[in-house]
């Protein structure tokens, strides 16, 4: 009799462990949070069933939260209905598109951590680089210039751009060295997200008086000529491989002198 009772008892334990086999196998135990890496790993599980069937049991039929389970819209705050995205649907490239809205640290902190130093779900906003792309180690909102729109005035950004155009290139242009003809069409959400080209046009970085040696913004006093000017005027500043003019037409064989 004791033997049969033991077998019956073992069967009960087995049923208690596996009786909910239809539920999400990755779901936490009753009243327990998800694993620490769940934010990073949950998208695949959430999409594994139709209409988020594995999620609605705890997060509510509308995914707006239920009891202790949070609303999915707590993080997916840019969404009103599925399918969910983390960033606004207008963002085609988070690295590029975040530049105009990174001041909204409240929304960013939901994934990037309360102090924006990163989490298991998102990288730190204080990174030196991300996937080989230049970032801001000093933190979000601390760009090399003001973000209140005042820097758009030519008297403010013009001298800095003239001093070293490659500084602008780091955030507002495509990557590339001499002869790469980078488009300065990245960022500046207030100008339609088209970057410097919103005002300067394509490959038109210079003001009208750029060639006037009597002008206060005469190009002859530009800085970092070997790296900045060669971007569009070619490696040898002779126009070969670049969309810019041949600097040697005016300067002779030594345009950097």
C-alpha positions in Angstrom: 0.0 0.0 0.0 2.8 2.3 0.9 4.4 1.6 -2.5 1.2 2.6 -4.4 0.9 5.7 -2.3 4.4 6.8 -3.1 3.8 6.3 -6.9 0.6 8.3 -6.6 2.4 11.1 -4.7 5.1 11.2 -7.4 2.4 11.5 -10.1 0.9 14.5 -8.3 4.3 16.2 -8.2 4.7 15.6 -11.9 1.3 17.0 -12.7 2.0 20.1 -10.6 5.2 20.8 -12.5 4.0 20.1 -16.0 0.2 20.6 -15.8 0.5 24.1 -17.3 2.3 23.0 -20.4 0.2 25.2 -22.6 1.5 28.4 -20.9 4.5 30.3 -21.9 7.5 28.1 -20.9 9.6 31.2 -20.4 7.1 32.9 -18.1 8.2 33.5 -14.5 6.9 31.6 -11.5 3.8 33.0 -9.8 4.3 36.5 -8.5 7.9 36.5 -9.7 9.4 39.0 -12.1 11.0 38.0 -15.4 14.7 37.1 -15.5 17.1 40.0 -15.4 17.8 39.7 -19.1 14.1 39.6 -20.1 14.0 43.1 -21.5 16.6 42.1 -24.1 15.2 38.7 -24.7 11.4 39.2 -24.6 10.7 40.4 -28.2 11.2 36.9 -29.7 9.0 35.3 -27.0 6.3 38.0 -27.4 6.1 37.4 -31.1 6.2 33.6 -30.9 2.4 33.4 -30.6 -0.4 35.1 -32.5 -1.8 38.3 -30.9 0.7 38.0 -28.0 -1.2 35.1 -26.6 1.6 34.3 -24.1 1.6 37.8 -22.8 -2.0 38.7 -22.3 -2.5 36.2 -19.4 -0.5 38.6 -17.2 -0.4 41.9 -19.0 -4.0 42.1 -19.8 -6.0 41.4 -22.9 -5.2 44.9 -24.2 -1.6 44.7 -22.9 -2.3 47.7 -20.7 -1.3 45.9 -17.6 -3.0 43.7 -15.0 -2.5 43.4 -11.3 1.3 43.4 -10.7 2.1 43.0 -14.4 3.0 46.3 -16.0 1.5 47.8 -19.2 3.5 47.0 -22.3 3.0 50.7 -23.2 5.2 51.7 -20.2 8.2 51.1 -22.5 6.5 51.1 -25.9 5.4 54.7 -25.2 5.4 55.7 -28.8 2.8 53.1 -29.6 -1.0 53.2 -29.2 -1.6 49.8 -30.6 0.6 46.8 -31.7 2.8 46.2 -33.5 5.2 47.5 -31.0 8.3 49.6 -31.6 10.8 51.1 -29.2 11.5 54.3 -31.0 9.0 56.4 -33.0 7.9 54.8 -36.2 9.4 57.7 -38.2 12.9 56.7 -37.1 14.6 54.8 -39.9 18.0 54.8 -38.2 18.1 55.3 -34.4 21.7 56.4 -34.5 20.8 59.3 -36.8 17.3 60.1 -35.8 17.8 60.3 -32.0 19.8 63.4 -32.3 16.9 65.7 -32.4 14.9 64.2 -29.6 17.6 63.0 -27.1 16.6 65.8 -24.8 13.6 63.7 -23.8 15.5 61.8 -21.2 12.3 60.6 -19.5 11.4 58.5 -22.4 14.9 57.4 -23.0 15.4 56.3 -19.4 12.7 53.6 -19.7 15.2 51.4 -21.7 18.6 53.1 -21.3 18.4 53.2 -17.5 17.4 55.8 -14.9 20.8 57.4 -15.2 21.1 56.7 -19.0 24.2 54.6 -18.4 22.5 51.6 -20.1 20.7 48.5 -19.2 20.4 44.9 -20.4 17.9 46.3 -23.0 19.8 49.3 -24.4 23.3 50.7 -24.6 24.7 53.5 -22.4 24.1 57.0 -23.6 27.6 57.8 -22.3 29.3 55.5 -24.7 32.4 56.6 -26.7 31.1 54.6 -29.7 28.3 52.3 -30.7 28.9 49.6 -33.3 31.9 51.6 -34.5 30.0 54.8 -34.7 31.1 57.9 -32.8 29.0 58.8 -29.7 29.1 61.2 -26.8 31.0 60.0 -23.8 29.9 63.0 -21.8 26.3 62.0 -22.1 23.1 62.9 -24.0 22.3 66.5 -24.6 25.9 67.5 -24.2 26.8 67.9 -27.8 29.6 70.3 -28.9 27.1 73.1 -29.4 23.8 74.3 -27.9 20.6 72.4 -28.9 18.1 75.2 -28.5 18.2 76.2 -32.1 20.5 79.2 -31.6 23.4 77.4 -33.2 21.6 77.3 -36.5 22.4 81.0 -36.9 25.3 81.3 -39.3 27.2 83.6 -37.0 27.3 80.8 -34.4 28.0 77.6 -36.3 29.8 79.2 -39.3 33.1 80.0 -37.6 33.2 76.5 -36.0 32.5 74.8 -39.3 35.2 76.9 -41.0 37.7 76.0 -38.2 37.3 72.3 -38.9 34.5 70.9 -41.0 35.3 67.3 -39.9 33.9 68.2 -36.5 30.5 68.7 -38.1 31.0 65.6 -40.1 31.2 63.4 -37.0 27.5 64.0 -36.3 25.9 65.5 -39.4 27.6 63.8 -42.3 28.3 60.5 -43.8 31.6 59.0 -42.9 34.6 59.1 -45.2 38.0 60.6 -45.7 39.5 62.7 -48.5 37.7 62.4 -51.8 34.6 60.7 -50.2 32.3 63.6 -50.9 30.2 63.0 -47.8 26.6 64.2 -47.7 25.9 66.5 -44.7 22.4 65.3 -44.5 22.1 63.8 -41.0 20.2 65.0 -38.0 18.8 68.5 -37.1 15.2 67.4 -36.6 14.0 71.0 -36.4 15.1 71.4 -40.0 13.3 68.3 -41.3 16.0 65.8 -40.3 18.1 66.6 -43.4 21.0 68.0 -41.5 23.1 70.8 -42.9 21.6 70.4 -46.4 18.4 71.9 -45.1 20.1 75.3 -45.6 23.3 74.6 -47.6 22.0 72.2 -50.2 23.8 69.2 -51.5 27.6 69.7 -51.6 27.2 73.4 -51.0 28.9 73.9 -47.7 30.4 77.3 -48.4 28.8 80.8 -48.2 28.6 83.0 -51.2 31.6 85.1 -50.2 33.8 82.1 -49.6 36.2 83.0 -52.4 36.3 86.8 -51.6 39.6 87.4 -49.9 38.2 90.7 -48.5 35.5 88.8 -46.7 35.6 88.0 -43.0 34.8 84.4 -43.9 37.4 84.0 -46.7 38.3 80.4 -47.1 42.0 81.1 -46.9 41.9 81.1 -43.2 40.1 77.8 -42.8 41.4 75.2 -40.5 42.3 71.5 -40.9 42.6 72.0 -44.7 44.3 68.7 -45.4 41.4 66.8 -43.9 38.4 69.1 -44.2 38.9 70.6 -47.7 40.0 67.3 -49.2 36.7 65.7 -48.4 35.2 67.2 -51.5 38.2 68.7 -53.4 40.1 65.4 -53.7 43.1 64.0 -52.0 45.5 66.3 -53.7 43.0 69.3 -53.7 42.9 69.1 -57.5 39.3 68.2 -57.8 40.1 64.6 -58.9 37.8 62.2 -57.0 35.8 65.0 -55.5 32.8 67.1 -56.4 34.6 70.3 -55.5 36.6 72.5 -57.9 40.3 72.2 -58.5 42.0 74.3 -55.9 45.1 74.4 -58.0 43.4 76.6 -60.6 43.9 79.5 -58.3 46.5 78.3 -55.8 48.9 76.6 -58.1 50.7 73.3 -57.2 50.7 74.0 -53.5 47.1 74.9 -52.4 47.7 74.3 -48.7 50.5 76.9 -48.6 
